[in-house]
Amino acid sequence: MSLEDELRAQGHWPLCGVDEAGRGPLAGPVVAAAVVLPPGSPLRHVVMDSKSLSPSRRNAIHRLLVSSPEVRWSVSAVDPSTIDRVNILRATLTAMRQAVLNLGVQPAFVLVDGNATPDLDCPCMAVVRGDASEPSIMAASIIAKVTRDGIMADMERLYPGYGFARHKGYPTREHREALARLGACPIHRRSFRGVS
């Protein structure tokens, strides 16, 4: 039985899972997703930790989640300039809070992947490695990851030469070499070591 199942059995419903994508990159936004995944949904048996899925499988599950009328979901992004101004942890918690507020339903309980929770008017619990154990957090991890990957593919067209569509802003060798050659562009996080 998952923690979600236990909380629902105690009467906590709606229950929302939250996860983020993009804390570690040198460029681009941090994106958070919030998901309410009904207990009887067959999608609960399909979702997995987004990092364990191939891009094609992740995209396929993403399409199922966002097109399902029974799944409530929302995403929110915080831009690089705000990340530089407030730091990545605060930016991440801001994105998480906004994603929950944008759901259109007031959760009775929120489970957040990681070890920190956003400031919300309902009970929240941080679950370390929750994206590997809690279905609603798994669903949120998939939606956040696919959304951010799409944003970074768009950034490749705006700022060619960095390889954003491939490395998504993470500090790969290709990205570091492009930074050395081209310098930082407007979506780089200038407060991050190795950018400026």
N, CA, C and O of each residue as an XYZ file, in Angstrom:
784
protein
N       0.849     -1.189      0.000
C       0.000      0.000      0.000
C       0.887      1.242      0.000
O       1.809      1.357      0.807
N       0.601      2.163     -0.906
C       1.387      3.390     -0.969
C       0.943      4.352      0.122
O      -0.115      4.185      0.730
N       1.760      5.345      0.353
C       1.402      6.408      1.297
C       0.109      7.081      0.855
O      -0.734      7.425      1.684
N      -0.044      7.268     -0.447
C      -1.293      7.845     -0.974
C      -2.504      7.019     -0.545
O      -3.511      7.566     -0.097
N      -2.396      5.705     -0.686
C      -3.508      4.819     -0.312
C      -3.842      4.971      1.171
O      -5.012      5.021      1.551
N      -2.810      5.043      1.999
C      -3.025      5.204      3.442
C      -3.728      6.516      3.747
O      -4.653      6.559      4.559
N      -3.281      7.601      3.084
C      -3.882      8.911      3.343
C      -5.336      8.962      2.875
O      -6.189      9.546      3.543
N      -5.613      8.348      1.726
C      -7.003      8.314      1.248
C      -7.872      7.504      2.203
O      -9.017      7.871      2.467
N      -7.332      6.409      2.719
C      -8.079      5.589      3.669
C      -8.403      6.360      4.945
O      -9.379      6.061      5.632
N      -7.572      7.359      5.252
C      -7.813      8.213      6.420
C      -8.759      9.366      6.102
O      -9.066     10.177      6.976
N      -9.226      9.443      4.851
C     -10.199     10.467      4.476
C      -9.628     11.680      3.778
O     -10.349     12.651      3.547
N      -8.343     11.650      3.433
C      -7.728     12.785      2.756
C      -7.976     12.693      1.248
O      -7.303     11.937      0.548
N      -8.922     13.447      0.770
C      -9.218     13.501     -0.663
C      -9.890     14.832     -0.980
O     -10.758     15.251     -0.214
N      -9.542     15.519     -2.062
C      -8.564     15.142     -3.082
C      -7.127     15.171     -2.565
O      -6.769     15.981     -1.711
N      -6.322     14.271     -3.104
C      -4.913     14.193     -2.759
C      -4.102     14.530     -4.015
O      -4.355     14.002     -5.098
N      -3.141     15.403     -3.845
C      -2.377     15.920     -4.979
C      -0.902     15.536     -4.852
O      -0.323     15.610     -3.768
N      -0.305     15.127     -5.967
C       1.131     14.867     -6.022
C       1.830     15.982     -6.767
O       1.299     16.503     -7.748
N       3.014     16.355     -6.313
C       3.761     17.470     -6.910
C       5.206     17.051     -7.139
O       5.822     16.404     -6.292
N       5.735     17.430     -8.298
C       7.150     17.209     -8.572
C       7.631     18.316     -9.494
O       6.836     19.064    -10.064
N       8.964     18.407     -9.630
C       9.558     19.443    -10.481
C      10.518     18.820    -11.477
O      10.934     17.669    -11.337
N      10.856     19.603    -12.478
C      11.911     19.256    -13.421
C      12.750     20.500    -13.647
O      12.224     21.596    -13.837
N      14.066     20.313    -13.624
C      14.933     21.428    -13.987
C      15.602     22.169    -12.856
O      15.892     23.358    -12.994
N      15.859     21.505    -11.735
C      16.600     22.197    -10.674
C      18.090     22.302    -10.993
O      18.736     23.289    -10.640
N      18.631     21.286    -11.659
C      20.068     21.225    -11.870
C      20.641     21.885    -13.110
O      21.849     22.122    -13.148
N      19.848     22.197    -14.129
C      20.414     22.759    -15.352
C      21.045     24.134    -15.164
O      20.786     24.832    -14.183
N      21.874     24.497    -16.128
C      22.489     25.824    -16.158
C      21.631     26.828    -16.912
O      21.912     28.026    -16.897
N      20.583     26.338    -17.574
C      19.745     27.223    -18.391
C      18.301     26.757    -18.351
O      18.006     25.592    -18.085
N      17.414     27.700    -18.622
C      15.995     27.399    -18.721
C      15.266     27.499    -17.393
O      15.884     27.711    -16.349
N      13.949     27.346    -17.436
C      13.132     27.479    -16.229
C      13.169     26.230    -15.369
O      13.637     25.177    -15.801
N      12.673     26.355    -14.152
C      12.314     25.197    -13.354
C      10.805     25.064    -13.496
O      10.077     26.052    -13.401
N      10.338     23.845    -13.723
C       8.926     23.586    -13.992
C       8.389     22.631    -12.941
O       9.025     21.624    -12.632
N       7.223     22.941    -12.391
C       6.577     22.049    -11.426
C       5.216     21.636    -11.972
O       4.563     22.389    -12.695
N       4.807     20.434    -11.614
C       3.480     19.940    -11.972
C       2.777     19.446    -10.721
O       3.405     18.914     -9.806
N       1.466     19.630    -10.695
C       0.612     19.121     -9.629
C      -0.444     18.234    -10.281
O      -1.022     18.610    -11.301
N      -0.699     17.069     -9.706
C      -1.622     16.106    -10.308
C      -2.514     15.478     -9.242
O      -2.046     15.065     -8.181
N      -3.807     15.417     -9.548
C      -4.757     14.624     -8.761
C      -5.137     13.433     -9.622
O      -5.782     13.581    -10.660
N      -4.732     12.253     -9.178
C      -4.933     11.012     -9.929
C      -5.951     10.165     -9.166
O      -5.630      9.641     -8.099
N      -7.173     10.019     -9.690
C      -8.228      9.309     -8.952
C      -7.827      7.890     -8.575
O      -7.085      7.242     -9.314
N      -8.303      7.400     -7.441
C      -7.885      6.083     -6.954
C      -8.230      4.940     -7.903
O      -7.502      3.948     -7.945
N      -9.309      5.047     -8.658
C      -9.692      3.960     -9.546
C      -9.130      4.066    -10.945
O      -9.427      3.231    -11.799
N      -8.331      5.073    -11.187
C      -7.834      5.302    -12.541
C      -6.850      4.212    -12.972
O      -5.936      3.874    -12.219
N      -7.029      3.658    -14.181
C      -6.045      2.681    -14.682
C      -4.677      3.313    -14.905
O      -3.678      2.599    -14.996
N      -4.616      4.630    -14.993
C      -3.338      5.308    -15.186
C      -2.420      5.150    -13.973
O      -1.207      5.322    -14.091
N      -2.981      4.828    -12.822
C      -2.159      4.604    -11.633
C      -1.214      3.418    -11.823
O      -0.188      3.321    -11.148
N      -1.564      2.515    -12.747
C      -0.736      1.335    -12.993
C       0.211      1.541    -14.170
O       1.004      0.658    -14.498
N       0.128      2.698    -14.798
C       0.944      3.006    -15.973
C       2.107      3.935    -15.632
O       3.189      3.833    -16.210
N       1.864      4.848    -14.679
C       2.869      5.865    -14.360
C       4.078      5.253    -13.672
O       3.977      4.254    -12.960
N       5.229      5.882    -13.906
C       6.496      5.489    -13.293
C       7.312      6.749    -13.084
O       6.935      7.822    -13.556
N       8.414      6.629    -12.390
C       9.354      7.729    -12.255
C       9.790      8.159    -13.656
O      10.256      7.334    -14.441
N       9.642      9.434    -13.969
C       9.937      9.912    -15.331
C      11.375      9.619    -15.745
O      11.650      9.410    -16.927
N      12.288      9.601    -14.784
C      13.704      9.373    -15.113
C      13.968      7.933    -15.562
O      14.981      7.658    -16.205
N      13.063      7.022    -15.227
C      13.255      5.620    -15.598
C      12.637      5.282    -16.949
O      12.764      4.153    -17.421
N      11.971      6.245    -17.573
C      11.267      6.003    -18.827
C      12.063      6.508    -20.023
O      12.775      7.507    -19.930
N      11.938      5.819    -21.132
C      12.507      6.332    -22.382
C      11.704      7.559    -22.803
O      10.539      7.682    -22.423
N      12.292      8.471    -23.578
C      11.530      9.649    -24.022
C      10.226      9.285    -24.723
O       9.215      9.950    -24.498
N      10.216      8.255    -25.562
C       8.990      7.907    -26.284
C       7.919      7.383    -25.335
O       6.744      7.718    -25.478
N       8.321      6.559    -24.362
C       7.350      6.035    -23.386
C       6.841      7.157    -22.488
O       5.649      7.228    -22.185
N       7.750      8.034    -22.064
C       7.358      9.172    -21.224
C       6.355     10.063    -21.959
O       5.359     10.492    -21.377
N       6.618     10.336    -23.226
C       5.707     11.182    -24.008
C       4.352     10.510    -24.183
O       3.320     11.181    -24.157
N       4.345      9.188    -24.362
C       3.083      8.465    -24.528
C       2.244      8.526    -23.249
O       1.035      8.750    -23.310
N       2.882      8.326    -22.093
C       2.147      8.398    -20.824
C       1.688      9.827    -20.571
O       0.587     10.044    -20.065
N       2.521     10.800    -20.919
C       2.140     12.209    -20.779
C       0.853     12.485    -21.552
O      -0.054     13.139    -21.035
N       0.771     11.992    -22.783
C      -0.437     12.219    -23.591
C      -1.662     11.605    -22.923
O      -2.737     12.205    -22.924
N      -1.506     10.415    -22.355
C      -2.624      9.782    -21.657
C      -3.074     10.609    -20.454
O      -4.271     10.790    -20.228
N      -2.109     11.105    -19.689
C      -2.436     11.868    -18.481
C      -3.161     13.169    -18.814
O      -4.213     13.462    -18.246
N      -2.596     13.942    -19.733
C      -3.158     15.287    -19.984
C      -4.457     15.237    -20.785
O      -5.208     16.212    -20.808
N      -4.728     14.106    -21.442
C      -5.971     14.004    -22.213
C      -7.088     13.314    -21.437
O      -8.228     13.271    -21.901
N      -6.770     12.773    -20.259
C      -7.776     12.062    -19.472
C      -8.704     13.048    -18.758
O      -8.229     13.931    -18.045
N     -10.023     12.909    -18.940
C     -10.953     13.822    -18.263
C     -11.007     13.628    -16.755
O     -11.482     14.511    -16.040
N     -10.527     12.484    -16.253
C     -10.588     12.222    -14.813
C      -9.357     12.722    -14.061
O      -9.367     12.773    -12.831
N      -8.307     13.088    -14.773
C      -7.069     13.548    -14.133
C      -7.071     15.074    -14.072
O      -7.266     15.745    -15.086
N      -6.852     15.612    -12.878
C      -6.679     17.062    -12.728
C      -5.179     17.332    -12.673
O      -4.451     16.693    -11.913
N      -4.719     18.294    -13.494
C      -3.292     18.583    -13.519
C      -3.054     20.052    -13.834
O      -3.902     20.737    -14.405
N      -1.887     20.503    -13.448
C      -1.495     21.892    -13.692
C       0.026     21.966    -13.698
O       0.697     21.187    -13.022
N       0.561     22.905    -14.465
C       2.003     23.144    -14.451
C       2.274     24.621    -14.210
O       1.433     25.478    -14.481
N       3.458     24.897    -13.699
C       3.902     26.275    -13.498
C       5.414     26.312    -13.681
O       6.116     25.369    -13.316
N       5.905     27.398    -14.245
C       7.340     27.546    -14.491
C       7.846     28.847    -13.891
O       7.133     29.850    -13.859
N       9.079     28.817    -13.416
C       9.751     30.031    -12.927
C      10.977     30.254    -13.808
O      11.784     29.347    -14.011
N      11.104     31.459    -14.322
C      12.126     31.773    -15.322
C      13.516     31.930    -14.703
O      13.656     32.107    -13.493
N      14.546     31.862    -15.562
C      15.928     31.930    -15.061
C      16.273     33.204    -14.301
O      17.041     33.153    -13.340
N      15.723     34.344    -14.708
C      16.061     35.582    -14.000
C      15.530     35.564    -12.570
O      16.167     36.090    -11.657
N      14.358     34.955    -12.378
C      13.822     34.825    -11.016
C      14.650     33.826    -10.215
O      14.915     34.039     -9.032
N      15.057     32.739    -10.861
C      15.938     31.773    -10.188
C      17.197     32.477     -9.693
O      17.627     32.260     -8.561
N      17.786     33.319    -10.537
C      18.996     34.051    -10.143
C      18.723     34.999     -8.980
O      19.580     35.203     -8.120
N      17.531     35.572     -8.962
C      17.214     36.562     -7.937
C      16.901     35.940     -6.586
O      17.314     36.467     -5.554
N      16.163     34.807     -6.576
C      15.681     34.273     -5.301
C      16.359     32.972     -4.891
O      16.205     32.568     -3.738
N      17.077     32.311     -5.736
C      17.773     31.021     -5.620
C      16.865     29.885     -6.091
O      15.642     30.020     -6.143
N      17.497     28.766     -6.431
C      16.771     27.674     -7.078
C      15.767     27.003     -6.150
O      14.708     26.577     -6.612
N      16.062     26.894     -4.860
C      15.102     26.258     -3.957
C      13.829     27.081     -3.858
O      12.729     26.546     -3.992
N      13.973     28.380     -3.626
C      12.781     29.228     -3.526
C      12.005     29.245     -4.836
O      10.774     29.229     -4.833
N      12.721     29.278     -5.950
C      12.050     29.267     -7.251
C      11.268     27.970     -7.447
O      10.152     27.982     -7.966
N      11.859     26.859     -7.029
C      11.190     25.566     -7.149
C       9.929     25.525     -6.298
O       8.879     25.086     -6.768
N      10.020     25.974     -5.061
C       8.853     25.974     -4.175
C       7.771     26.917     -4.683
O       6.583     26.642     -4.520
N       8.174     28.035     -5.301
C       7.205     28.962     -5.899
C       6.469     28.293     -7.047
O       5.248     28.405     -7.155
N       7.210     27.594     -7.908
C       6.581     26.890     -9.027
C       5.627     25.813     -8.511
O       4.533     25.644     -9.051
N       6.030     25.091     -7.478
C       5.174     24.053     -6.902
C       3.889     24.641     -6.329
O       2.795     24.131     -6.569
N       4.041     25.714     -5.572
C       2.864     26.370     -4.977
C       1.894     26.819     -6.059
O       0.688     26.599     -5.945
N       2.413     27.447     -7.106
C       1.548     27.961     -8.169
C       0.873     26.832     -8.925
O      -0.285     26.958     -9.323
N       1.584     25.730     -9.129
C       0.979     24.586     -9.813
C      -0.216     24.053     -9.019
O      -1.253     23.735     -9.600
N      -0.076     23.955     -7.694
C      -1.190     23.491     -6.859
C      -2.346     24.488     -6.908
O      -3.505     24.090     -7.029
N      -2.036     25.773     -6.816
C      -3.087     26.794     -6.837
C      -3.819     26.824     -8.174
O      -4.992     27.194     -8.229
N      -3.138     26.438     -9.252
C      -3.748     26.462    -10.591
C      -4.590     25.228    -10.898
O      -5.196     25.149    -11.967
N      -4.636     24.263     -9.979
C      -5.366     23.018    -10.241
C      -6.862     23.224    -10.461
O      -7.491     22.479    -11.213
N      -7.423     24.223     -9.811
C      -8.861     24.425     -9.899
C      -9.641     23.600     -8.895
O     -10.872     23.599     -8.906
N      -8.930     22.902     -8.031
C      -9.552     22.139     -6.948
C      -8.649     22.285     -5.728
O      -7.424     22.308     -5.848
N      -9.267     22.383     -4.556
C      -8.492     22.528     -3.320
C      -8.128     21.150     -2.788
O      -9.012     20.410     -2.357
N      -6.844     20.785     -2.806
C      -6.473     19.470     -2.269
C      -6.672     19.406     -0.759
O      -6.525     20.403     -0.052
N      -7.007     18.222     -0.287
C      -7.066     17.997      1.155
C      -5.688     17.662      1.700
O      -5.423     17.821      2.892
N      -4.810     17.195      0.812
C      -3.448     16.824      1.221
C      -2.561     16.884     -0.011
O      -2.994     16.547     -1.112
N      -1.309     17.316      0.177
C      -0.349     17.413     -0.920
C       0.903     16.622     -0.567
O       1.487     16.812      0.500
N       1.313     15.735     -1.468
C       2.559     15.001     -1.341
C       3.556     15.578     -2.338
O       3.258     15.697     -3.526
N       4.742     15.934     -1.847
C       5.748     16.600     -2.668
C       7.004     15.744     -2.735
O       7.511     15.287     -1.710
N       7.501     15.532     -3.946
C       8.753     14.799     -4.072
C       9.903     15.624     -3.496
O       9.999     16.823     -3.756
N      10.767     14.990     -2.720
C      11.934     15.686     -2.184
C      11.884     15.852     -0.690
O      11.288     15.038      0.016
N      12.518     16.920     -0.196
C      12.603     17.120      1.255
C      12.136     18.497      1.709
O      12.419     18.910      2.834
N      11.410     19.219      0.828
C      10.866     20.529      1.200
C       9.483     20.671      0.589
O       9.194     20.082     -0.453
N       8.629     21.453      1.238
C       7.265     21.642      0.739
C       6.966     23.123      0.542
O       7.507     23.968      1.255
N       6.105     23.438     -0.425
C       5.706     24.833     -0.613
C       4.745     25.276      0.468
O       4.196     24.452      1.199
N       4.544     26.571      0.567
C       3.631     27.168      1.543
C       2.212     27.102      0.977
O       1.876     27.826      0.039
N       1.387     26.233      1.552
C       0.018     26.039      1.064
C      -0.955     25.998      2.233
O      -0.561     25.752      3.373
N      -2.232     26.242      1.940
C      -3.260     26.240      2.977
C      -3.874     24.853      3.171
O      -5.083     24.722      3.364
N      -3.042     23.838      3.118
C      -3.501     22.475      3.369
C      -2.292     21.674      3.841
O      -1.154     22.106      3.658
N      -2.525     20.530      4.436
C      -1.378     19.721      4.885
C      -0.513     19.279      3.708
O      -1.020     18.894      2.654
N       0.799     19.343      3.908
C       1.768     18.912      2.897
C       2.771     17.971      3.541
O       3.081     18.091      4.726
N       3.275     17.035      2.751
C       4.316     16.147      3.236
C       5.360     15.972      2.150
O       5.031     15.683      1.000
N       6.625     16.150      2.523
C       7.721     15.876      1.598
C       8.030     14.387      1.643
O       8.112     13.796      2.720
N       8.200     13.784      0.473
C       8.473     12.359      0.368
C       9.744     12.179     -0.458
O       9.736     12.360     -1.675
N      10.825     11.822      0.213
C      12.084     11.593     -0.499
C      11.918     10.382     -1.422
O      11.481      9.316     -0.989
N      12.266     10.557     -2.675
C      12.085      9.549     -3.728
C      10.617      9.201     -3.923
O      10.277      8.075     -4.287
N       9.758     10.172     -3.679
C       8.326      9.967     -3.891
C       7.985      9.707     -5.338
O       6.954      9.106     -5.639
N       8.856     10.163     -6.254
C       8.606      9.924     -7.675
C       8.831      8.468     -8.063
O       8.602      8.086     -9.210
N       9.279      7.657     -7.112
C       9.443      6.231     -7.357
C       8.445      5.396     -6.564
O       8.428      4.172     -6.696
N       7.605      6.042     -5.731
C       6.709      5.266     -4.873
C       5.253      5.708     -4.896
O       4.360      4.898     -4.649
N       4.997      6.989     -5.191
C       3.631      7.512     -5.107
C       3.092      7.824     -6.501
O       3.667      8.659     -7.199
N       2.004      7.176     -6.926
C       1.516      7.351     -8.294
C       1.246      8.793     -8.714
O       1.569      9.176     -9.838
N       0.664      9.594     -7.832
C       0.366     10.977     -8.237
C       1.649     11.791     -8.408
O       1.711     12.674     -9.263
N       2.676     11.499     -7.599
C       3.960     12.182     -7.780
C       4.631     11.693     -9.062
O       5.235     12.486     -9.786
N       4.530     10.389     -9.349
C       5.067      9.874    -10.610
C       4.425     10.595    -11.797
O       5.113     11.002    -12.733
N       3.104     10.749    -11.747
C       2.392     11.442    -12.822
C       2.878     12.889    -12.942
O       3.079     13.395    -14.046
N       3.062     13.545    -11.796
C       3.557     14.927    -11.812
C       4.969     14.997    -12.379
O       5.309     15.946    -13.086
N       5.795     13.992    -12.072
C       7.168     14.001    -12.583
C       7.172     13.897    -14.103
O       7.983     14.541    -14.769
N       6.270     13.091    -14.652
C       6.185     12.928    -16.105
C       5.712     14.219    -16.764
O       6.286     14.654    -17.763
N       4.674     14.828    -16.213
C       4.144     16.057    -16.810
C       5.157     17.187    -16.716
O       5.332     17.937    -17.676
N       5.824     17.323    -15.581
C       6.832     18.379    -15.428
C       7.986     18.172    -16.401
O       8.434     19.122    -17.043
N       8.469     16.943    -16.514
C       9.612     16.641    -17.381
C       9.291     16.879    -18.859
O      10.068     17.521    -19.566
N       8.163     16.371    -19.323
C       7.802     16.538    -20.732
C       7.551     18.008    -21.050
O       7.933     18.487    -22.118
N       6.911     18.725    -20.128
C       6.665     20.154    -20.339
C       7.979     20.912    -20.461
O       8.156     21.724    -21.369
N       8.899     20.641    -19.541
C      10.180     21.365    -19.580
C      11.003     20.989    -20.807
O      11.637     21.852    -21.415
N      11.000     19.717    -21.173
C      11.731     19.305    -22.372
C      11.205     20.043    -23.604
O      11.983     20.442    -24.470
N       9.889     20.224    -23.680
C       9.304     20.963    -24.796
C       9.734     22.418    -24.815
O      10.006     22.986    -25.872
N       9.794     23.016    -23.627
C      10.260     24.404    -23.534
C      11.696     24.512    -24.028
O      12.034     25.437    -24.767
N      12.535     23.573    -23.621
C      13.947     23.639    -24.015
C      14.135     23.360    -25.503
O      15.062     23.895    -26.111
N      13.279     22.535    -26.100
C      13.331     22.349    -27.554
C      12.992     23.662    -28.256
O      13.602     23.998    -29.272
N      12.031     24.401    -27.726
C      11.705     25.726    -28.287
C      12.879     26.681    -28.122
O      13.150     27.489    -29.010
N      13.578     26.596    -26.995
C      14.724     27.473    -26.755
C      15.862     27.208    -27.744
O      16.628     28.115    -28.072
N      15.968     25.962    -28.216
C      16.981     25.636    -29.221
C      16.756     26.448    -30.492
O      17.705     26.885    -31.144
N      15.475     26.640    -30.832
C      15.174     27.431    -32.035
C      15.451     28.911    -31.813
O      15.857     29.615    -32.737
N      15.233     29.382    -30.596
C      15.488     30.792    -30.289
C      16.975     31.089    -30.127
O      17.458     32.152    -30.516
N      17.686     30.134    -29.548
C      19.111     30.320    -29.260
C      19.901     29.132    -29.824
O      20.355     28.277    -29.064
N      20.065     29.074    -31.138
C      20.753     27.936    -31.752
C      22.236     27.898    -31.377
O      22.848     28.915    -31.052
N      22.779     26.696    -31.434
C      24.204     26.527    -31.189
C      24.545     25.977    -29.822
O      25.663     25.508    -29.607
N      23.598     26.026    -28.887
C      23.871     25.537    -27.527
C      23.515     24.052    -27.357
O      24.038     23.382    -26.466
N      22.640     23.554    -28.203
C      22.214     22.158    -28.074
C      21.120     21.935    -27.048
O      20.996     20.836    -26.506
N      20.319     22.967    -26.769
C      19.295     22.854    -25.728
C      18.320     21.706    -25.969
O      17.864     21.085    -25.009
N      17.990     21.409    -27.223
C      17.039     20.325    -27.509
C      17.601     18.972    -27.088
O      16.839     18.048    -26.803
N      18.925     18.845    -27.045
C      19.544     17.570    -26.660
C      19.799     17.484    -25.153
O      19.381     16.522    -24.507
N      20.473     18.471    -24.600
C      20.856     18.347    -23.178
C      19.916     19.062    -22.221
O      20.062     18.940    -21.005
N      18.955     19.803    -22.752
C      17.913     20.471    -21.955
C      18.469     21.463    -20.934
O      17.812     21.781    -19.943
N      19.687     21.947    -21.185
C      20.274     22.935    -20.290
C      21.150     22.362    -19.203
O      21.774     23.113    -18.454
N      21.210     21.034    -19.100
C      22.049     20.410    -18.072
C      23.532     20.608    -18.408
O      23.876     20.835    -19.568
N      24.400     20.526    -17.416
C      25.823     20.846    -17.621
C      26.614     19.716    -18.276
O      27.567     19.199    -17.695
N      26.219     19.342    -19.471
C      26.947     18.324    -20.222
C      28.221     18.931    -20.817
O      28.411     20.147    -20.808
N      29.073     18.069    -21.325
C      30.287     18.559    -21.987
C      29.934     19.438    -23.187
O      30.534     20.494    -23.386
N      28.960     19.000    -23.981
C      28.520     19.786    -25.135
C      28.070     21.190    -24.714
O      28.415     22.181    -25.358
N      27.307     21.257    -23.639
C      26.784     22.547    -23.177
C      27.918     23.440    -22.678
O      27.960     24.630    -22.992
N      28.828     22.871    -21.908
C      29.944     23.671    -21.391
C      30.832     24.190    -22.526
O      31.328     25.315    -22.471
N      31.023     23.369    -23.540
C      31.819     23.819    -24.684
C      31.107     24.931    -25.445
O      31.748     25.875    -25.906
N      29.796     24.827    -25.580
C      29.026     25.879    -26.247
C      29.079     27.178    -25.449
O      29.184     28.264    -26.020
N      29.005     27.058    -24.123
C      29.113     28.254    -23.263
C      30.473     28.919    -23.433
O      30.559     30.144    -23.517
N      31.521     28.130    -23.481
C      32.868     28.682    -23.655
C      33.008     29.359    -25.009
O      33.716     30.358    -25.142
N      32.339     28.819    -26.003
C      32.452     29.344    -27.364
C      31.544     30.555    -27.596
O      31.950     31.525    -28.236
N      30.316     30.493    -27.076
C      29.301     31.502    -27.395
C      29.003     32.471    -26.255
O      28.438     33.542    -26.477
N      29.386     32.092    -25.028
C      28.997     32.898    -23.873
C      27.561     32.587    -23.474
O      26.875     31.814    -24.143
N      27.116     33.191    -22.386
C      25.762     32.948    -21.880
C      24.729     33.658    -22.748
O      24.988     34.730    -23.294
N      23.558     33.042    -22.866
C      22.439     33.664    -23.584
C      21.383     34.065    -22.549
O      21.553     33.774    -21.365
N      20.296     34.725    -22.967
C      19.321     35.230    -21.997
C      18.654     34.190    -21.101
O      18.117     34.554    -20.055
N      18.669     32.904    -21.474
C      18.015     31.921    -20.598
C      18.997     31.197    -19.688
O      18.609     30.262    -18.988
N      20.247     31.605    -19.684
C      21.203     30.991    -18.755
C      21.020     31.548    -17.339
O      20.667     32.711    -17.146
N      21.270     30.682    -16.365
C      21.181     31.064    -14.952
C      22.544     31.594    -14.538
O      23.463     30.823    -14.263
N      22.668     32.883    -14.498
C      23.973     33.505    -14.292
C      24.506     33.340    -12.876
O      25.691     33.562    -12.626
N      23.639     32.951    -11.950
C      24.094     32.705    -10.572
C      24.678     31.307    -10.416
O      25.235     30.987     -9.366
N      24.561     30.470    -11.443
C      25.061     29.098    -11.359
C      26.529     29.047    -11.762
O      26.952     29.691    -12.722
N      27.292     28.267    -11.006
C      28.716     28.133    -11.290
C      28.929     27.526    -12.672
O      28.292     26.535    -13.028
N      29.806     28.112    -13.427
C      30.105     27.634    -14.754
C      29.397     28.394    -15.858
O      29.667     28.173    -17.038
N      28.488     29.294    -15.482
C      27.759     30.062    -16.513
C      28.491     31.337    -16.865
O      28.707     31.625    -18.042
N      28.880     32.115    -15.848
C      29.511     33.408    -16.156
C      30.912     33.481    -15.549
O      31.599     34.491    -15.701
